[in-house]
Amino acid sequence: MSDRKCVGCGIIKNRNDLIKITKEHSTNSLVINGNSKVFGRSAYLCYNNTCIENAFKKNKLQKILKTPVPAELKGQLTDELRHNQN
């Protein structure tokens, strides 16, 4: 039950192997890899640049999270990718 689908490539993986982006219900702010206690709408991405690029290319994140996604989120996701690879 802990499998999730990557927004970028569509591959189903264990959610521990994916980056989680959540729109908090109470504040409408976006949280990257928040704990499972964060309540809101979530999207998942693989830990690779291709999936991050694909998610932003056609506004997939914006559609799934049902909120405008700031451009700086892409940089934050890239930083998270680098952090996870080290």
Stockholm file with secondary structure:
# STOCKHOLM 1.0

chainA/1-86         MSDRKCVGCGIIKNRNDLIKITKEHSTNSLVINGNSKVFGRSAYLCYNNTCIENAFKKNKLQKILKTPVPAELKGQLTDELRHNQN
#=GR chainA/1-86 SS CCEEEBTTTCCEEEGGGEEEEEEETTTCCEEESCCTTCCEEEEEEESSHHHHHHHHHTTHHHHHHTSCCCTHHHHHHHHHHHHHHC
#=GC SS_cons        CCEEEBTTTCCEEEGGGEEEEEEETTTCCEEESCCTTCCEEEEEEESSHHHHHHHHHTTHHHHHHTSCCCTHHHHHHHHHHHHHHC
//
